[in-house]
């Protein structure tokens, strides 16, 4: 099995359809199917069962997957080690983070980097998915979940609380909510994954059962935009709510602070272009920290 075949095989293992594998690899479905047939012929074994639900590994396929993953790990190790020796202030740096962090911190940080080092090209993926830094799906990640992989270098770049916010116009029309009222006579903007979690839903520690849900959103950025549009009360990280010009309510009831982490792989942290982007992002978050007081 050569590395090109292994890449196609692993993509099909993970996506379970020709279309999904082709999309990940940037090739057409016919190419994936043709390379899979060639690989099975070369190995003299059927690697997948073709079903209506997709491609499912056979016993031989599971053995092949373990070998292909070893090849992938070796290739990733080589890439990272070579990248870690690179002192050029040019080339590609891949960053993954959430939409809010991207808009408010990463994009301004990249703009500052580009003014000094126009040869650096940043590929930014704004997503809630946790990309795999060990496989070089990204060079830098900014998240509010701390990874436990010992090969990753983790740096805390901020500690924030979330607070209850509304627009001044909303409060002028509806008044401020009263603690203990469960938000009676008030409209609310909620984060949908929180509703789906099965936990009791509260805002600033207050039950919401007397309030009216005006909107649910699947991203923190959309919650911010909905509250800023005057749709209702919502919980937002303090620096972001203040940055949006919203009115902060019930500061004494704000949630326990949480950490924001900047993550990179140990093999690439000393790469010059990665290092300068890391420093710029950390500086952008540090500038927002005083707003948390």
C-alpha positions as CSV (number, residue, x, y, z in Angstrom):
1,X,0.0,0.0,0.0
2,X,1.5,3.4,-1.0
3,X,0.7,6.6,0.8
4,X,-1.7,7.9,-1.9
5,X,-3.8,4.8,-1.7
6,X,-3.7,4.9,2.1
7,X,-5.0,8.5,2.1
8,X,-8.0,7.5,-0.1
9,X,-8.6,4.3,2.0
10,X,-8.6,6.3,5.3
11,X,-10.9,9.0,3.9
12,X,-13.4,6.3,2.9
13,X,-13.1,4.6,6.3
14,X,-14.0,7.9,8.0
15,X,-16.6,9.2,5.6
16,X,-18.1,5.9,4.6
17,X,-19.3,7.1,1.2
18,X,-17.5,7.7,-2.1
19,X,-19.0,11.2,-2.2
20,X,-17.8,12.1,1.3
21,X,-14.3,10.7,0.7
22,X,-14.0,12.6,-2.6
23,X,-15.1,15.8,-1.0
24,X,-12.5,15.5,1.8
25,X,-9.7,14.7,-0.7
26,X,-10.7,17.2,-3.4
27,X,-11.1,14.6,-6.1
28,X,-14.1,13.1,-8.0
29,X,-16.0,10.0,-6.8
30,X,-14.8,8.0,-9.8
31,X,-11.2,8.5,-8.8
32,X,-12.0,7.2,-5.2
33,X,-13.8,4.2,-6.6
34,X,-11.1,3.4,-9.1
35,X,-8.3,3.7,-6.5
36,X,-10.2,1.5,-4.0
37,X,-10.7,-1.2,-6.6
38,X,-7.0,-1.1,-7.5
39,X,-6.0,-1.3,-3.9
40,X,-8.3,-4.3,-3.2
41,X,-6.9,-6.1,-6.3
42,X,-3.3,-5.4,-5.2
43,X,-4.0,-6.7,-1.7
44,X,-6.1,-9.6,-2.9
45,X,-8.8,-8.8,-0.3
46,X,-12.2,-7.1,0.0
47,X,-11.7,-4.1,2.3
48,X,-15.3,-2.9,2.4
49,X,-18.8,-4.2,2.4
50,X,-20.9,-2.1,0.1
51,X,-24.3,-1.5,1.7
52,X,-27.2,0.9,1.3
53,X,-25.9,2.7,4.4
54,X,-22.4,3.2,3.0
55,X,-19.1,1.5,3.1
56,X,-18.4,-0.8,6.1
57,X,-15.0,-2.3,6.9
58,X,-14.4,-6.1,6.6
59,X,-12.1,-7.9,8.9
60,X,-9.3,-7.5,6.3
61,X,-10.2,-3.8,6.0
62,X,-9.8,-3.3,9.8
63,X,-6.3,-4.8,9.5
64,X,-5.5,-2.5,6.5
65,X,-6.9,0.5,8.5
66,X,-4.5,0.0,11.3
67,X,-1.6,-0.1,8.9
68,X,-2.8,2.9,7.0
69,X,-3.1,4.9,10.2
70,X,0.5,4.0,11.1
71,X,1.5,5.4,7.7
72,X,-0.6,8.5,8.3
73,X,1.0,9.1,11.7
74,X,4.5,8.7,10.3
75,X,3.8,11.1,7.5
76,X,2.3,13.6,9.9
77,X,5.4,13.3,12.2
78,X,7.7,14.0,9.3
79,X,5.7,17.0,8.2
80,X,5.6,18.5,11.7
81,X,9.3,17.9,12.3
82,X,10.3,19.5,9.0
83,X,7.9,22.4,9.6
84,X,9.3,23.0,13.1
85,X,12.7,23.7,11.5
86,X,11.3,26.3,9.2
87,X,12.5,29.8,10.0
88,X,10.9,31.6,7.1
89,X,8.4,34.4,7.6
90,X,6.3,33.1,4.7
91,X,4.1,30.2,3.9
92,X,0.9,28.8,5.1
93,X,-0.5,28.7,8.7
94,X,-3.8,27.0,9.4
95,X,-6.0,28.2,12.2
96,X,-9.2,26.8,13.5
97,X,-11.6,28.5,16.0
98,X,-15.2,29.6,16.5
99,X,-16.9,32.3,14.5
100,X,-16.9,34.8,17.4
101,X,-13.2,34.3,18.1
102,X,-12.4,34.5,14.4
103,X,-14.2,37.7,13.8
104,X,-13.2,39.6,17.0
105,X,-9.7,38.4,17.6
106,X,-8.1,36.1,15.0
107,X,-8.9,38.2,11.9
108,X,-7.6,41.4,13.4
109,X,-4.5,39.5,14.6
110,X,-3.9,38.2,11.1
111,X,-4.2,41.7,9.7
112,X,-1.5,42.9,12.1
113,X,0.7,40.0,11.1
114,X,0.2,40.6,7.4
115,X,1.3,44.2,7.7
116,X,4.7,43.0,9.0
117,X,5.0,39.7,7.1
118,X,3.0,39.8,3.8
119,X,4.4,36.4,2.8
120,X,2.4,34.6,5.5
121,X,-0.9,33.1,4.3
122,X,-3.4,32.1,6.9
123,X,-6.1,29.5,6.2
124,X,-8.8,30.2,8.8
125,X,-11.5,27.6,9.5
126,X,-14.3,28.9,11.7
127,X,-16.0,25.8,13.1
128,X,-17.2,24.2,16.3
129,X,-15.5,21.0,15.2
130,X,-12.3,20.0,17.0
131,X,-9.8,19.5,14.2
132,X,-6.9,17.1,14.7
133,X,-3.6,19.0,15.2
134,X,-1.6,15.8,15.3
135,X,-2.7,15.0,11.8
136,X,-1.9,18.6,10.7
137,X,-5.6,19.5,10.0
138,X,-4.6,22.8,11.7
139,X,-1.5,24.4,13.1
140,X,-3.2,26.5,15.7
141,X,-6.5,26.1,17.5
142,X,-8.3,28.5,19.8
143,X,-10.9,26.8,21.9
144,X,-12.6,27.0,25.3
145,X,-12.0,23.2,25.9
146,X,-8.5,22.2,27.0
147,X,-7.2,19.1,25.1
148,X,-5.4,16.3,27.0
149,X,-3.1,15.1,24.3
150,X,0.5,15.3,25.7
151,X,1.9,16.1,22.3
152,X,0.0,19.4,22.2
153,X,1.2,22.7,23.7
154,X,-1.6,24.4,25.5
155,X,-1.6,28.1,26.5
156,X,-4.3,29.8,28.4
157,X,-4.9,33.2,26.7
158,X,-8.0,34.4,28.5
159,X,-10.3,33.7,31.4
160,X,-13.8,35.1,31.0
161,X,-17.2,35.0,32.7
162,X,-20.5,35.0,30.9
163,X,-23.1,37.6,31.8
164,X,-26.7,38.6,31.1
165,X,-27.0,41.3,28.4
166,X,-29.7,43.2,26.6
167,X,-29.8,46.4,24.4
168,X,-30.6,49.7,26.0
169,X,-33.7,50.0,23.7
170,X,-35.0,46.6,24.9
171,X,-34.6,47.6,28.6
172,X,-36.3,51.0,27.9
173,X,-39.3,49.2,26.5
174,X,-39.5,46.1,28.6
175,X,-37.7,47.1,31.8
176,X,-35.0,45.1,33.5
177,X,-35.8,41.6,34.7
178,X,-36.2,41.0,38.4
179,X,-34.2,38.3,40.2
180,X,-36.6,35.5,41.2
181,X,-39.1,36.2,38.4
182,X,-37.9,33.4,36.1
183,X,-37.9,36.1,33.4
184,X,-41.7,36.7,33.4
185,X,-42.7,39.2,30.8
186,X,-39.3,39.0,29.0
187,X,-38.1,37.6,25.7
188,X,-35.0,35.3,25.7
189,X,-32.3,34.3,23.3
190,X,-30.9,30.9,24.0
191,X,-28.0,28.7,22.7
192,X,-29.6,25.6,21.2
193,X,-26.9,23.1,22.2
194,X,-27.5,24.2,25.8
195,X,-31.2,23.4,25.4
196,X,-30.4,20.1,23.9
197,X,-28.0,19.1,26.7
198,X,-30.7,17.9,29.0
199,X,-29.6,20.1,31.9
200,X,-31.8,22.6,33.6
201,X,-31.7,25.8,31.5
202,X,-30.9,29.0,33.3
203,X,-29.6,32.5,32.5
204,X,-27.3,34.0,35.1
205,X,-28.5,31.3,37.4
206,X,-32.2,32.2,37.0
207,X,-34.7,29.6,35.7
208,X,-36.3,30.6,32.5
209,X,-39.7,28.9,32.7
210,X,-41.7,32.2,32.9
211,X,-39.9,33.8,30.0
212,X,-40.7,33.6,26.3
213,X,-38.1,32.1,24.0
214,X,-37.8,34.6,21.1
215,X,-34.9,32.7,19.3
216,X,-32.6,29.8,19.7
217,X,-29.2,29.8,17.9
218,X,-26.7,27.2,17.1
219,X,-23.6,29.4,17.6
220,X,-22.5,31.9,20.1
221,X,-22.0,34.5,17.4
222,X,-25.7,34.2,16.4
223,X,-26.7,34.6,20.1
224,X,-24.7,37.9,20.2
225,X,-26.2,39.2,17.0
226,X,-29.8,38.3,18.1
227,X,-29.3,40.1,21.5
228,X,-27.8,43.1,19.7
229,X,-30.8,43.2,17.4
230,X,-33.0,43.6,20.5
231,X,-34.7,40.2,20.3
232,X,-34.3,39.6,24.0
233,X,-32.1,38.9,26.9
234,X,-29.1,36.5,26.5
235,X,-26.0,35.2,28.1
236,X,-22.8,36.4,26.4
237,X,-19.1,36.3,27.4
238,X,-18.4,39.6,29.1
239,X,-15.7,41.0,26.8
240,X,-17.9,40.3,23.8
241,X,-21.1,41.7,25.2
242,X,-19.3,44.9,26.3
243,X,-17.6,45.1,22.9
244,X,-21.0,44.9,21.3
245,X,-22.2,47.9,23.3
246,X,-24.8,45.9,25.3
247,X,-26.0,46.6,28.8
248,X,-24.7,44.3,31.4
249,X,-27.2,43.0,33.9
250,X,-26.9,41.2,37.3
251,X,-23.1,41.2,37.5
252,X,-23.2,39.6,40.9
253,X,-24.8,36.5,39.4
254,X,-22.4,35.9,36.5
255,X,-21.2,32.4,35.8
256,X,-17.9,30.9,37.1
257,X,-15.1,32.0,34.7
258,X,-14.0,29.7,32.0
259,X,-10.6,29.5,30.2
260,X,-9.8,30.0,26.5
261,X,-6.9,28.0,25.2
262,X,-4.5,28.4,22.3
263,X,-3.3,25.0,21.2
264,X,-0.5,23.9,18.8
265,X,1.5,20.8,18.3
266,X,4.9,20.7,20.0
267,X,6.7,20.0,16.7
268,X,5.5,23.2,15.0
269,X,5.4,25.7,17.9
270,X,8.9,27.0,17.0
271,X,8.2,27.5,13.3
272,X,8.7,31.2,12.7
273,X,5.5,31.9,10.8
274,X,3.4,29.8,13.3
275,X,5.1,31.5,16.2
276,X,4.3,35.1,15.0
277,X,0.6,34.2,14.4
278,X,0.4,32.6,17.9
279,X,1.8,35.8,19.5
280,X,-0.6,38.0,17.6
281,X,-3.6,36.0,18.5
282,X,-2.6,35.9,22.2
283,X,-2.0,39.7,22.1
284,X,-5.5,40.3,20.7
285,X,-7.1,38.3,23.5
286,X,-5.0,39.9,26.2
287,X,-6.2,43.3,25.0
288,X,-9.8,42.2,25.7
289,X,-9.1,40.9,29.2
290,X,-9.5,44.2,31.1
291,X,-13.1,44.3,29.9
292,X,-13.8,41.3,32.1
293,X,-13.5,43.2,35.4
